[in-house]
Amino acid sequence: MAKVHDTHRPLIIAGDFNENEKAKAIKWLLDQGSQDALSIYDRRTKTWIWPTPLGIKLKNRFDHIIVNSRLMCTAARVINVEASDHMPVMAVIVSGRTE
């Protein structure tokens, strides 16, 4: 598989991937030299919560903040606000990481 991003330029890919960090797309991005900011700074908090009619809440980590080797994440977290089925995610990202 060819690389989809230029490692000479900063790149941030963030949002709802509809898959957790063990799935193929995330693994592939990490194999390209990128980092998943939430997996570094907040390994446990779920980003997706879906209440079922049975009173059970389904939970998973479907949202990610991916940065390539030209950027460095210094903090990341999930913000616990249930305004949607997806929790907001945030990261502090600076220039400076190199391959």
Protein Blocks (a to p, Z undefined) as FASTA:
>chain_A
ZZfbdfkbccddedjehiafkbmklmmmmmnopacfklmmommbcfbdcddfkopacddd
fbccdddfkbccfbdcdddddfbfbdcddddddehiaZZ
